[in-house]
Amino acid sequence: FGLQEYATNTGLKNFTVALSGGIDSALTLALVKLSLKKGQGLETIYMPSQFSSNLSYELSKEMCQLLGLKLNNVSIKFLHSMVKNTFHMNFEEEFAGLTDENVQARLRAVVLMARSNQTNSLVVNTSNKSEISVGYSTLYGDSVGAISMIGDLYKTEVYALSNYINEEIGPMIPKGIVDRGPSAELRPNQLDSDSLPPYPILDTI
């Protein structure tokens, strides 16, 4: 996946992955864990907003327990509120809709990159090819990361590889993550299917 080559060329020994309770970040975390060499470290950060469900936290916690990792829980609720209030005081336009959704992803990117600088770690991107291909991604948000381990995988392949890892290597990704409907959780009751065709159809296109 190029991860170790990149790490060798940059001299980095630590990796940081944002875990959301969804399949993309779960597979990315599993792949990084499988690729670790002696002396390398892996940190995962869960960054809930006001729209994040309790299920996302529980599934993220379960996965970290399976992999023997600590789950760092860093809420972006205060940061989100502060940015909205700042814009409200300085601009007349309403801060809502896509603007409100994208800023959440970008706030998470700020946390990840700050932690990367703080620990001299490599942030690993969690975006898949299906979403990148149709622009279902936030520039400077969930596109953050120096290397993308699943960037050449369609969403259907993400599910297939996740199932393969669980079946052939051992339980690394909780069944609840594999079975749940994909969602960015950037607004109430959001599902990917609100904006995109079902992934088997989208990937064929």
ABEGO torsion letter per residue (X at the ends): XGAAAAAAAAGBABBBBBBAGBAAAAAAAAAAAAABBBGBBBBBBBBBBAABBAAAAAAAAAAAAAAGBBBBBBBAAAAAAAAAAAAAAABABBBBEAAAAAAAAAAAAAAAAAAAAAAGBBBBBABBAAAAAAGBBBBGBAABEABBAAAABBAAAAAAAAAAAAAAAEBABBAAAAABBBBAGABBGBBAAAABBBAAAAAAX
